[in-house]
Amino acid sequence: LVGNHSAMHLDYGNTAPEKVIADMLRNEKQMREHVGYEMDKIFRPPSGYYNEQTLHIAKDLGYKTYFWSMAYVDWDPDNQPTVEYVVDFFQVNHHNGAIPVIHITSSSGVKSLDKLITMLKEEGYRFGLVSEIE
């Protein structure tokens, strides 16, 4: 699945509705034009900034909004936590139905994936799509 996370990473909690709509539609258009993929109708507000209006806009555009349940500071490529920190964070915070965020810019997140996947599978967890969540 490839969902909408915005085109410009605006603060949707403090952005005029017409700009939120334009930003979400711009992201859809860029995906369609540059990748040839019709974006799946799942949405996560950038930085988790939203308000009730944002949720209504997403719904009106046909999106189902999902939030994360596990996140740590990993988005700055020049300020990465250690692999040990990431693994410890997951050991303490994972739970049934967890939706973790690991940013693509996170070198420590990428380096941790094998350990994390192995650990979680050994505990009986499986991996799925947010679209499977009711």
N, C-alpha and C positions, 0 to 999 in steps of 0.2 A: 504494500500500500504506500502511496505517496500522498500525503495530506497537505493542507494549506497551513502555513505558519507565517504568512504575510510576505509581501514583496520587499518592504522597506524596514521591517522590524520596528514599527511604530508602537508607541504606548497607546494601545487600544482603549485603555481606561480613561484617557484624556484627549482623545482625538475625535473630531467632528464626525458624525455618522457618514456623511458623504465621502469623507477621506478614508474611512475604514472600508466602506464598500469598494471604492476605487482601488485601494491597495490590495484587497483580497482578489478582486477581478483581474488586476494586473498580474498577480502571481499565477492565477489560472492561465491567463493568456501567454505568459512567458513559458510556462511548462508546455503548453500545447504547441507553441511556435518553435521553441528551441529543442524540445525533447520529443515532441510528437506524442505526448501522453496526456490523456484527459484525466486531470487530477481527481483522486478519490475524494469523496465528500466527507472527509474528516478534518477537524480543525483544532489547532492548539494555539491559543493567543500568545503572541511574542512576549517573552519574559514573564508570562503569567499575568500581564496587565490587561484587565478587562473590567467591564461593568455590565449591568443588566442589558443595556442597549447593545453592547457587543454580542452578547449571547443571542439576542433577538435577530440581529443582522445576520449572524452566521446561520441561524435556523431558517430565516427567510431566503437565504441563498442556497438552502438545501443541505447544509452541513450539520454534522453531529459533533459537538465540542467535547474534547477529552483534555484532562489535565494530568500532570504527572503526580506520582505519590512518593517518588524518591528523586532527589536532586542534590548535587553538591557543586561547589564552584569549580568548574572545569573548562569554561568557554575561552579563557585567555591562554593562547598557546605558549606565552612567555611566563606563565605563572601556574604551573601544573602541580597538582598534588602527587604524592608518590603512589606507586602501584599498591604498596601496602595499605595506604590510607583508603584507596578505592575498595580494595578487598574487605578491609575492616568495616567500612561504611556499609557495604552490602550485607556483610554478616550480621550486623546490628539492625539494619533497617528493612531487609526484605520481608515480604509478606504475601499471602495469597492475593492475587489480582494486582500485584505491584506493576506500576508503570514507571520504570526508571528513565532518567534522562542521562545519556552519555553523548556529549557533543562530538561532532565529527572532527573538530579541532583539538580534541583531547587525546594527546599522545598517551597519557597514563591510562585513560579509559580503554583505548585500543589495546594497549599492552596487558590490561587486566582481563580482557574478555575471555580468554581461554580458561583462566582460573575461575572466573565468575560462573561461566556456563557449566564447567565441570562441577563446581561446588553445588550449584542450584539443582542440576540434574541428579546428583547423588542424594539430594534431599527430597527427590521426587517431584520437583517442579518441572513444568513444561513451558515452552515458549509459544506464544500465539500472537494473533493480530488484535489490535484494539477493536476492530469491527466485530470480534467475537464476544465482546463484553456487552451484556444486556443492561 
